[in-house]
Amino acid sequence: MGNPVHRDIDRPPADAGVSQLNARAKADLAAGKLESAIAICHEAIKSQPDCAGAYRILGQALQAGNQAEKAIRAYEQVLQLQPDAIDVYLCLEALYHRRGCLSEVNRCRRQIRELETRRYLPEGATQPNLNYLETSGWVQSLKGQEPVNGALQPIPWYNYPAIEFVENHLKPDFQVFEYGSGYSTQWYAARVARTIAVESDPNWYGKLRDRLMANAAIFLIEDEEKYAAKIWDYPDCSFDVVVVDGINRNRCAMHSISKLKPTGFIIFDNTDRYIYDRGIEHLMNGGFKRIDFFGLVATQTYKTCTSIFFRDDSFLKNAPLPSARSSCLGISLGYAEAHNRCDDSI
């Protein structure tokens, strides 16, 4: 039997009216109007009870409003309609983990592993593809000169080890601020509650703004100082993640400190360039700890360094075990071995 068809989990429903309701609900969710988003979702579901998209947005709104039990019911309804929705399993895993429901956490992780493995089964094959240069998308990115994974979906332009690390420390309710927009903006928007990006290149801004989901916003600021200061528009402790990957990076890193939540972290790309030493030293002198990731980067044949800065290391303690992690870059040998054991037991 061939590879299962991967359904587009964000496709609009057939009913145009319901599609419009979903778009309104997404916009209200992105704007923080949770009660309105929830009401609109219920209206969409009443009109089309099998609309997985409405249940998904409903789950996100309920989760953002700390209504965990109702969010779980909404997400489980999505899975009744779309059993291969990996993003929903990830949300449920986080919700069940906070409630201490370990059996449900493990169920979600097993499903995530199985879906990840199936995604990388070549057509007609029983053994998953373990060629990391293919499953990560590196081969495709080299040919097309754009940072995509093996499924041609956008990924950040960090090195692969850093992407793997960051992906498994994101939570669905996170708020992300990016200095420098791009494929990463789309990647974050699919995984967190809100993404705000600032961009200095008018051409790139024009290309990107129409691709973004409703929970992502992008601002064009060409002046370097105003660019770095954009984060000051937001209250202190607003963001779980700040990405420093555009112009004026040293200043951007310095401006980020007060806007980062105590448990948040900063992603500083290309830290192997000596011109960023001043920004790195400023963070280190300010009490930050640092983890450096060196590795291959999409579209290139060389390695780069991406550094993660944090003050509170509690986010490291709650990470899933390596055997339970999922990745947009393909599966590991351990996943494949687990898949093979399941096949042998049939």
Summary of the structure (lengths in Angstrom):
residues: 346
radius of gyration: 20.2
end to end distance: 15.5
largest distance: 62.2
contacts: 1121
relative contact order: 0.11
helix: 51%
strand: 15%
